[in-house]
Every structure is written in C-alpha cells, then in structure tokens.
Amino acid sequence: MPLSDHEQRMLDQIESALYAEDPKFASSVRGGGLRAPTARRRLQGAGLFVLGLALLVSGVAFKATMIGTFPVLSVLGFVVMFGGVVFAITGPRLAGRGDRPGPSPASRQRRSRGSSGSFTSRMEDRFRRRFEE
C-alpha cells in the first residue's frame, strides 16, 4: 500500500533530519548501493557455475586430485559454483554515490540558526507546528 502525501512528506523530513544528525550512519544504512545485475553479468555467472560444476564432478571422478582423502578439486569447484551464483545475482556497486538525498542548503541554514535541542525535541516541535497551522 503506497504512502499518502502527508506520510511521504513526514518520511522525507525524518530522512533529511537523520542525514543532518548523523550522516555517516545514514549513508551506511541507506539502500541502493547495488544495481540490478545485467544480462551479461548473469550469463558470466552461469558460466562460472557450469565451470565449478565441471570441477566438482571431475574432482570426484579423478582420484589424482585428492590430497589424502580430501577432494581438493571438488572443494574448489564448489567455491567457484558459489561464486558464480553470487556474481550472477548481485549487480555492480555504484561508484559515485553523489546523488545522495540529503537536506537542501536552505534547510541547512535554518538548522544552523536554530539547532538547539535534541533530535527528538526538534521533531516534536515540527510535529506540533504542522498541526497547529
């Protein structure tokens, strides 16, 4: 269910206040650090998966690839398979996250003038002012 306009405005104000209060925390919990995987990336991941599967099966078939009773090639094949799946389902990281939705310069100026009090008290004041109007 989508948010109403009022709820969306409240959420935007809380988000901008969070960025102003603790930008390091806000950027660490902000979503959108990954993009959706492309078709080429999925194809490459599938290729890695098939290569890993071939290594896994050949590690079981050829006893010369074992160290004692430990199937080294099979374990390597499983790791390559797992890496291929992870590669296929994740997208590349966003390099420049300069489009961060932080507070506007006007709200920074207002905050610098009246920034006394804690975060919760400022939010309570805003809430009261909004419903008194």
TORPAFI-240253 format. One record per atom (N, C-alpha, C, O): residue in one letter; x, y, z. Coordinates in Angstrom, 1 decimal. Each point is the difference from the previous one (the first is absolute). Example, Ala and Ser with C-alpha at 12.3 -4.5 7.8 and 13.67 -1.06 7.14 Angstrom:
REM residues 2
SITE r   east  north     up
SITE a   13.2   -5.7    7.8
SITE a   -0.9    1.2    0.0
SITE a    0.9    1.2    0.0
SITE a    1.0    0.0    0.7
SITE s   -1.4    1.1   -1.4
SITE s    0.9    1.1    0.0
SITE s   -0.8    1.1    0.8
SITE s    0.5    1.1    0.1
***
This chain:
REM residues 133
SITE r   east  north     up
SITE m    0.8   -1.2    0.0
SITE m   -0.8    1.2    0.0
SITE m    0.9    1.2    0.0
SITE m    0.8    0.2    0.9
SITE p   -1.0    0.8   -1.8
SITE p    0.9    1.1   -0.1
SITE p   -0.4    1.0    1.1
SITE p   -1.0    0.0    0.6
SITE l    2.0    0.8   -0.3
SITE l   -0.1    1.1    1.0
SITE l   -0.8    1.1   -0.5
SITE l    0.0    0.3   -1.2
SITE s   -0.8    0.4    2.1
SITE s   -0.7    1.2   -0.4
SITE s    1.0    1.1   -0.1
SITE s    1.2   -0.1    0.4
SITE d   -1.6    1.3   -0.9
SITE d    0.9    1.1   -0.2
SITE d    0.5    0.5    1.3
SITE d    1.2    0.3    0.1
SITE h   -2.0   -0.3    0.9
SITE h    0.4    0.5    1.3
SITE h    1.0   -1.0    0.6
SITE h    1.0    0.5    0.6
SITE e   -1.2   -1.8   -0.7
SITE e    0.9   -1.0    0.5
SITE e    1.4    0.1   -0.7
SITE e    1.0   -0.1    0.6
SITE q   -1.1    0.3   -1.9
SITE q    1.2    0.1   -0.8
SITE q    0.8    1.3    0.4
SITE q    1.3   -0.1    0.1
SITE r   -2.0    1.2    0.1
SITE r    0.7    1.2    0.5
SITE r    0.7   -0.2    1.3
SITE r    1.1    0.4    0.3
SITE m   -1.8   -1.1    0.7
SITE m    0.5   -0.3    1.3
SITE m    1.2   -0.8   -0.1
SITE m    1.1    0.2    0.6
SITE l   -1.1   -1.3   -1.5
SITE l    1.1   -0.9   -0.2
SITE l    1.2    0.8   -0.5
SITE l    1.1   -0.3    0.4
SITE d   -1.3    1.2   -1.4
SITE d    1.0    0.8   -0.6
SITE d    0.7    0.9    1.1
SITE d    1.2    0.1    0.0
SITE q   -2.0    0.5    0.8
SITE q    0.5    0.8    1.1
SITE q    0.8   -0.8    1.0
SITE q    1.1    0.5    0.4
SITE i   -1.6   -1.6   -0.1
SITE i    0.8   -0.9    1.0
SITE i    1.3   -0.4   -0.6
SITE i    1.0    0.0    0.6
SITE e   -1.0   -0.3   -1.9
SITE e    1.2   -0.5   -0.7
SITE e    1.0    1.2   -0.1
SITE e    1.2   -0.2    0.3
SITE s   -1.7    1.4   -0.6
SITE s    1.0    1.1   -0.1
SITE s    0.5    0.4    1.4
SITE s    1.2    0.4    0.1
SITE a   -2.0   -0.6    0.9
SITE a    0.5    0.3    1.4
SITE a    1.0   -1.1    0.4
SITE a    1.0    0.3    0.7
SITE l   -1.2   -1.5   -1.1
SITE l    1.0   -1.1    0.2
SITE l    1.3    0.3   -0.6
SITE l    1.1   -0.1    0.5
SITE y   -1.1    0.6   -1.8
SITE y    1.2    0.3   -0.7
SITE y    0.7    1.2    0.7
SITE y    1.2    0.0    0.0
SITE a   -2.0    1.0    0.5
SITE a    0.6    1.1    0.6
SITE a    0.6   -0.4    1.4
SITE a    1.1    0.5    0.4
SITE e   -1.8   -1.4    0.3
SITE e    0.5   -0.4    1.3
SITE e    1.2   -0.9    0.0
SITE e    0.9    0.2    0.8
SITE d   -1.0   -1.2   -1.6
SITE d    1.1   -1.0   -0.1
SITE d    0.2   -0.5   -1.4
SITE d   -0.5   -1.1   -0.4
SITE p    1.2    1.9   -0.4
SITE p    0.2   -0.4   -1.4
SITE p    0.7   -1.3   -0.3
SITE p   -0.3   -0.7   -0.9
SITE k    1.3    0.4    1.8
SITE k    0.7   -1.3   -0.2
SITE k   -0.9   -1.2    0.2
SITE k    0.0   -0.9   -0.8
SITE f   -0.8    0.9    1.8
SITE f   -0.9   -1.1    0.3
SITE f   -1.1    0.0   -1.1
SITE f   -0.3   -1.1   -0.5
SITE a   -0.2    2.2    0.1
SITE a   -1.0    0.1   -1.0
SITE a    0.5   -0.6   -1.4
SITE a   -0.8   -0.7   -0.6
SITE s    2.0    1.0    0.3
SITE s    0.5   -0.5   -1.3
SITE s    0.3   -1.5    0.1
SITE s    0.0   -0.7   -1.0
SITE s    0.3    0.2    2.2
SITE s    0.3   -1.4    0.1
SITE s   -1.2   -0.9    0.0
SITE s    0.1   -1.1   -0.5
SITE v   -1.3    1.6    0.9
SITE v   -1.2   -0.7    0.0
SITE v   -0.8    0.3   -1.2
SITE v   -1.1   -0.7   -0.3
SITE r    1.5    1.6   -0.5
SITE r   -0.8    0.4   -1.2
SITE r    0.1   -1.2   -1.0
SITE r    1.1   -0.5   -0.3
SITE g   -2.2    0.2   -0.3
SITE g   -0.1   -1.0   -1.0
SITE g    0.4    0.5   -1.4
SITE g    0.3    1.2   -0.1
SITE g   -0.2   -2.0   -0.8
SITE g    0.3    0.4   -1.4
SITE g    1.5    0.0   -0.3
SITE g    0.4    0.7   -1.0
SITE g    0.4   -1.4    1.8
SITE g    1.4    0.0   -0.3
SITE g    0.3   -1.0   -1.2
SITE g    1.1    0.1   -0.5
SITE l   -2.0   -0.9    0.2
SITE l    0.2   -1.0   -1.1
SITE l   -1.0    0.3   -1.1
SITE l   -1.1    0.4    0.2
SITE r    1.5   -0.7   -1.4
SITE r   -0.9    0.1   -1.2
SITE r   -0.5   -1.4   -0.3
SITE r    0.6   -1.0    0.4
SITE a   -1.6    0.9   -1.2
SITE a   -0.5   -1.3   -0.5
SITE a    1.0   -0.6   -0.9
SITE a    0.7    0.7   -0.8
SITE p   -0.5   -2.0    0.8
SITE p    0.9   -0.7   -0.9
SITE p   -0.4    0.1   -1.4
SITE p   -1.2    0.0   -0.3
SITE t    2.2    0.2   -0.6
SITE t   -0.3    0.1   -1.4
SITE t   -0.1   -1.4   -0.6
SITE t    0.4   -1.0    0.7
SITE a   -0.9    0.8   -1.9
SITE a   -0.1   -1.3   -0.7
SITE a    1.4   -0.6   -0.2
SITE a    0.2   -1.2    0.1
SITE r    0.7    2.1   -0.4
SITE r    1.4   -0.5   -0.2
SITE r    0.6   -0.5    1.3
SITE r    0.7   -1.1    0.0
SITE r   -1.0    1.7    1.1
SITE r    0.6   -0.4    1.3
SITE r   -0.7   -1.3    0.4
SITE r    0.7   -0.9    0.5
SITE r   -2.0    0.7   -0.8
SITE r   -0.6   -1.2    0.3
SITE r    0.5   -1.2   -0.9
SITE r    0.2   -1.1    0.5
SITE l    0.1    1.4   -1.7
SITE l    0.6   -1.0   -0.9
SITE l    1.4   -0.4    0.5
SITE l    0.3   -1.2    0.0
SITE q    0.5    2.2    0.4
SITE q    1.3   -0.3    0.5
SITE q   -0.1   -0.9    1.3
SITE q    0.8   -0.9    0.2
SITE g   -1.7    1.3    0.7
SITE g   -0.2   -0.8    1.2
SITE g   -0.5   -1.4   -0.3
SITE g    0.5   -1.0    0.7
SITE a   -1.3    0.8   -1.7
SITE a   -0.4   -1.3   -0.4
SITE a    1.2   -0.8   -0.5
SITE a    0.1   -1.2    0.2
SITE g    0.7    1.8   -1.0
SITE g    1.2   -0.6   -0.5
SITE g    1.0   -0.5    1.2
SITE g    0.5   -1.1   -0.1
SITE l   -0.4    2.0    1.0
SITE l    0.8   -0.4    1.2
SITE l   -0.6   -1.2    0.8
SITE l    0.7   -0.9    0.4
SITE f   -2.0    1.0   -0.3
SITE f   -0.7   -1.2    0.6
SITE f    0.2   -1.3   -0.7
SITE f    0.3   -1.0    0.6
SITE v   -0.4    1.0   -1.9
SITE v    0.3   -1.2   -0.8
SITE v    1.4   -0.4    0.1
SITE v    0.3   -1.2    0.1
SITE l    0.7    2.1   -0.1
SITE l    1.4   -0.3    0.2
SITE l    0.2   -0.6    1.4
SITE l    0.7   -1.0    0.1
SITE g   -1.3    1.5    0.9
SITE g    0.1   -0.5    1.3
SITE g   -0.6   -1.4    0.1
SITE g    0.5   -0.9    0.7
SITE l   -1.6    0.7   -1.4
SITE l   -0.6   -1.3    0.0
SITE l    0.9   -1.1   -0.6
SITE l    0.1   -1.1    0.4
SITE a    0.5    1.5   -1.5
SITE a    1.0   -0.9   -0.7
SITE a    1.1   -0.3    0.9
SITE a    0.5   -1.1    0.1
SITE l    0.0    2.1    0.6
SITE l    1.1   -0.2    1.0
SITE l   -0.4   -1.0    1.1
SITE l    0.8   -0.8    0.4
SITE l   -2.0    1.0    0.1
SITE l   -0.5   -0.8    1.1
SITE l   -0.1   -1.5   -0.5
SITE l    0.4   -0.9    0.8
SITE v   -1.0    0.7   -1.9
SITE v   -0.2   -1.4   -0.5
SITE v    1.4   -0.6   -0.4
SITE v    0.2   -1.2    0.3
SITE s    0.7    2.0   -0.9
SITE s    1.3   -0.6   -0.3
SITE s    0.8   -0.3    1.2
SITE s    0.9   -0.9    0.0
SITE g   -1.1    1.7    1.1
SITE g    0.7   -0.3    1.2
SITE g   -0.4   -1.3    0.6
SITE g    0.8   -0.6    0.7
SITE v   -2.0    0.3   -0.8
SITE v   -0.5   -1.3    0.5
SITE v    0.5   -1.2   -0.9
SITE v    0.3   -1.0    0.4
SITE a   -0.3    1.3   -1.7
SITE a    0.3   -1.1   -1.0
SITE a    1.5   -0.3    0.0
SITE a    0.3   -1.2   -0.1
SITE f    0.5    2.2    0.2
SITE f    1.5   -0.2   -0.1
SITE f    0.6   -0.1    1.4
SITE f    0.0    1.1    0.7
SITE k    0.4   -2.2   -0.3
SITE k    0.6   -0.2    1.4
SITE k    1.4    0.7    0.1
SITE k    0.5    0.2    1.1
SITE a    0.1    0.2   -2.2
SITE a    1.3    0.6    0.1
SITE a   -0.1    1.4    0.5
SITE a    1.1    0.6    0.4
SITE t   -2.3    0.0   -0.4
SITE t   -0.1    1.4    0.5
SITE t   -0.3    0.1    1.5
SITE t   -0.3    1.0    0.6
SITE m    0.4   -2.2    0.1
SITE m   -0.2    0.0    1.5
SITE m    1.3    0.1    0.7
SITE m    1.0   -0.6   -0.4
SITE i   -1.0    1.2    1.5
SITE i    1.1    0.0    1.0
SITE i   -0.5   -0.8    1.2
SITE i   -0.8    0.4    0.8
SITE g    1.3   -1.6   -0.8
SITE g   -0.5   -1.0    1.0
SITE g   -1.4   -0.4   -0.4
SITE g   -0.2   -0.5   -1.1
SITE t   -0.7    0.8    2.0
SITE t   -1.4   -0.2   -0.3
SITE t   -0.8    1.3   -0.2
SITE t   -1.2    0.0   -0.1
SITE f    1.9    1.1    0.0
SITE f   -0.6    1.3   -0.2
SITE f   -0.1    0.4   -1.4
SITE f    1.0    0.1   -0.7
SITE p   -2.2    0.0    0.1
SITE p   -0.2    0.3   -1.4
SITE p    0.2    1.5   -0.3
SITE p   -0.9    0.8    0.0
SITE v    2.2   -0.4   -0.3
SITE v    0.3    1.4   -0.2
SITE v   -0.7    0.6   -1.2
SITE v   -0.6    1.1    0.1
SITE l    0.6   -1.8   -1.2
SITE l   -0.6    0.5   -1.2
SITE l   -1.5    0.2    0.2
SITE l   -0.6    0.9   -0.6
SITE s   -0.1   -1.8    1.3
SITE s   -1.4    0.0    0.2
SITE s   -0.3    1.2    0.9
SITE s   -1.0    0.7   -0.3
SITE v    1.7   -0.4    1.3
SITE v   -0.2    1.2    0.8
SITE v    0.2    1.2   -0.8
SITE v   -0.8    1.0    0.2
SITE l    1.9   -0.9   -1.0
SITE l    0.2    1.1   -0.8
SITE l   -1.2    0.2   -1.0
SITE l   -0.4    1.2   -0.3
SITE g   -0.1   -2.3   -0.2
SITE g   -1.2    0.1   -0.9
SITE g   -1.2    0.6    0.7
SITE g   -0.7    0.8   -0.6
SITE f    0.5   -1.2    1.8
SITE f   -1.1    0.5    0.8
SITE f    0.1    1.5    0.2
SITE f   -0.9    0.7   -0.1
SITE v    2.1   -0.3    0.5
SITE v    0.3    1.4    0.2
SITE v   -0.3    0.8   -1.3
SITE v   -0.5    1.1    0.1
SITE v    1.0   -1.6   -1.2
SITE v   -0.3    0.7   -1.3
SITE v   -1.5    0.0   -0.3
SITE v   -0.5    1.1   -0.5
SITE m   -0.2   -2.1    0.7
SITE m   -1.4   -0.1   -0.2
SITE m   -0.7    1.1    0.9
SITE m   -0.9    0.8   -0.5
SITE f    1.2   -0.8    1.8
SITE f   -0.6    1.0    0.9
SITE f    0.4    1.4   -0.5
SITE f   -0.9    0.9    0.0
SITE g    2.1   -0.6   -0.4
SITE g    0.4    1.3   -0.5
SITE g   -0.8    0.4   -1.2
SITE g   -0.3    1.1   -0.2
SITE g    0.1   -2.1   -0.7
SITE g   -0.8    0.3   -1.2
SITE g   -1.4    0.4    0.3
SITE g   -0.5    0.9   -0.7
SITE v   -0.1   -1.6    1.6
SITE v   -1.4    0.4    0.4
SITE v    0.0    1.4    0.6
SITE v   -0.9    0.8   -0.3
SITE v    1.8   -0.6    1.2
SITE v    0.0    1.4    0.7
SITE v    0.3    1.0   -1.1
SITE v   -0.6    1.1    0.0
SITE f    1.5   -1.3   -0.9
SITE f    0.3    0.9   -1.1
SITE f   -1.2    0.3   -0.9
SITE f   -0.3    1.1   -0.4
SITE a   -0.5   -2.2    0.2
SITE a   -1.2    0.1   -0.9
SITE a   -1.1    0.8    0.6
SITE a   -0.8    0.7   -0.7
SITE i    0.6   -0.9    2.0
SITE i   -1.2    0.7    0.6
SITE i    0.3    1.4    0.6
SITE i   -1.0    0.7    0.3
SITE t    2.2   -0.3   -0.2
SITE t    0.3    1.3    0.5
SITE t    0.4    0.9   -1.2
SITE t    0.6   -0.5   -0.9
SITE g   -0.8    1.7    1.0
SITE g    0.4    1.0   -1.0
SITE g    1.3    0.7    0.5
SITE g    0.4   -0.1    1.1
SITE p    0.2    0.9   -2.0
SITE p    1.2    0.7    0.4
SITE p   -0.4    1.1    1.0
SITE p   -1.1    0.5   -0.1
SITE r    2.0   -0.1    0.9
SITE r   -0.2    1.1    1.0
SITE r    0.0    1.3   -0.8
SITE r    0.6    0.2   -1.0
SITE l   -1.3    0.7    1.6
SITE l   -0.1    1.4   -0.5
SITE l    1.3    0.7    0.3
SITE l    0.4    0.0    1.2
SITE a    0.3    0.5   -2.1
SITE a    1.3    0.7    0.2
SITE a   -0.2    1.3    0.7
SITE a    0.5    0.2    1.1
SITE g   -1.1    0.7   -1.7
SITE g   -0.2    1.4    0.5
SITE g   -1.4    0.1    0.6
SITE g   -1.0    0.2   -0.7
SITE r    0.9   -0.2    2.0
SITE r   -1.3    0.2    0.6
SITE r   -0.2    1.4    0.4
SITE r   -0.4    0.4    1.1
SITE g    0.6    0.5   -2.1
SITE g   -0.2    1.4    0.2
SITE g   -1.4    0.5   -0.1
SITE g   -0.3    1.1    0.3
SITE d   -0.6   -2.0   -0.7
SITE d   -1.4    0.3    0.0
SITE d   -0.7   -0.3    1.3
SITE d   -1.2   -0.3    0.0
SITE r    1.9    0.4    1.1
SITE r   -0.6   -0.2    1.3
SITE r   -1.0    1.0    0.4
SITE r    0.2    1.2   -0.1
SITE p   -1.4   -1.7    0.5
SITE p   -1.1    1.0    0.3
SITE p    0.2    0.6    1.4
SITE p   -0.6   -0.5    0.9
SITE g    1.4    1.5   -0.8
SITE g    0.2    0.6    1.3
SITE g   -0.8    1.2    0.1
SITE g   -0.8    0.3   -0.9
SITE p    0.9    0.4    2.0
SITE p   -0.7    1.3    0.2
SITE p    0.4    1.0   -1.0
SITE p    1.2    0.1   -0.4
SITE s   -2.1    0.8    0.0
SITE s    0.3    1.1   -0.9
SITE s    0.8    1.1    0.7
SITE s    0.0    0.0    1.2
SITE p    0.7    0.8   -2.0
SITE p    0.7    1.1    0.6
SITE p   -0.8    0.9    0.9
SITE p    0.4    0.5    1.0
SITE a   -1.7   -0.3   -1.4
SITE a   -0.9    0.9    0.8
SITE a   -0.3   -0.6    1.3
SITE a    0.0    0.7    1.0
SITE s   -0.2   -2.0   -0.9
SITE s   -0.3   -0.6    1.3
SITE s    1.3   -0.1    0.8
SITE s   -0.1    0.1    1.2
SITE r    1.3   -0.1   -1.8
SITE r    1.2    0.0    0.8
SITE r    0.1    1.4    0.6
SITE r    0.5    0.1    1.2
SITE q   -0.8    0.9   -1.9
SITE q    0.1    1.4    0.6
SITE q   -1.0    0.1    1.2
SITE q    0.4    0.6    1.0
SITE r   -1.6   -1.1   -1.2
SITE r   -1.0    0.1    1.1
SITE r    0.5   -0.8    1.2
SITE r   -0.2    0.4    1.1
SITE r    0.8   -1.6   -1.4
SITE r    0.4   -0.8    1.1
SITE r    1.2    0.6    0.8
SITE r    0.1    0.0    1.2
SITE s    0.8    0.7   -1.9
SITE s    1.1    0.6    0.6
SITE s   -0.4    1.2    0.9
SITE s    0.6    0.2    1.0
SITE r   -1.7    0.4   -1.3
SITE r   -0.5    1.1    0.8
SITE r   -0.7   -0.5    1.3
SITE r    0.2    0.5    1.0
SITE g   -1.0   -1.5   -1.2
SITE g   -0.8   -0.5    1.1
SITE g    0.3   -1.4    0.4
SITE g   -1.0   -0.8    0.0
SITE s    2.2    0.4    0.2
SITE s    0.3   -1.4    0.2
SITE s    0.2   -0.4    1.4
SITE s    0.6   -1.0    0.3
SITE s   -1.2    1.8    0.6
SITE s    0.1   -0.3    1.4
SITE s   -1.0   -1.1    0.3
SITE s   -1.1    0.0   -0.5
SITE g    1.4   -0.9    1.4
SITE g   -0.9   -1.1    0.4
SITE g    0.4   -1.3   -0.7
SITE g    0.8    0.0   -0.9
SITE s   -1.5   -1.1    1.4
SITE s    0.3   -1.3   -0.6
SITE s   -0.8   -0.2   -1.2
SITE s   -0.9    0.8   -0.4
SITE f    1.2   -1.9   -0.3
SITE f   -0.7   -0.4   -1.2
SITE f   -1.5   -0.2    0.3
SITE f   -0.8    0.5   -0.8
SITE t    0.5   -1.2    1.8
SITE t   -1.4   -0.3    0.3
SITE t   -0.8    1.3    0.4
SITE t   -1.1    0.1   -0.4
SITE s    1.8    0.8    1.1
SITE s   -0.8    1.2    0.3
SITE s   -0.2    0.8   -1.2
SITE s   -1.1    0.7   -0.2
SITE r    2.0   -0.6   -0.7
SITE r   -0.2    0.7   -1.3
SITE r   -1.1   -0.6   -0.8
SITE r   -0.8    0.7   -0.6
SITE m    0.8   -2.0    0.6
SITE m   -1.1   -0.7   -0.8
SITE m   -1.4    0.2    0.7
SITE m   -1.0    0.2   -0.7
SITE e    1.0   -0.2    2.0
SITE e   -1.3    0.3    0.7
SITE e   -0.4    1.4   -0.3
SITE e   -1.2    0.3   -0.2
SITE d    2.1    0.7    0.2
SITE d   -0.3    1.4   -0.3
SITE d   -0.6    0.1   -1.5
SITE d   -1.0    0.7   -0.2
SITE r    1.6   -1.4   -0.7
SITE r   -0.5    0.1   -1.4
SITE r   -1.3   -0.6   -0.1
SITE r   -0.9    0.5   -0.7
SITE f    0.7   -1.6    1.4
SITE f   -1.3   -0.7    0.0
SITE f   -1.1    0.9    0.6
SITE f   -1.1    0.1   -0.6
SITE r    1.3    0.6    1.7
SITE r   -0.9    0.9    0.6
SITE r   -0.3    1.1   -0.9
SITE r   -1.2    0.4   -0.2
SITE r    2.2    0.2   -0.4
SITE r   -0.2    1.2   -0.9
SITE r   -0.8   -0.4   -1.2
SITE r   -0.8    0.8   -0.5
SITE r    1.0   -2.0   -0.1
SITE r   -0.7   -0.4   -1.1
SITE r   -1.5   -0.1    0.2
SITE r   -0.8    0.3   -0.8
SITE f    0.4   -0.9    2.0
SITE f   -1.4   -0.2    0.3
SITE f   -0.6    1.2    0.6
SITE f   -1.3    0.0    0.2
SITE e    2.0    1.0    0.3
SITE e   -0.6    1.2    0.5
SITE e   -0.4    1.0   -1.1
SITE e   -0.8    0.8    0.2
SITE e    1.4   -1.0   -1.4
SITE e   -0.3    0.9   -1.1
SITE e   -1.3   -0.3   -0.7
SITE e   -0.4    0.7   -0.9
***
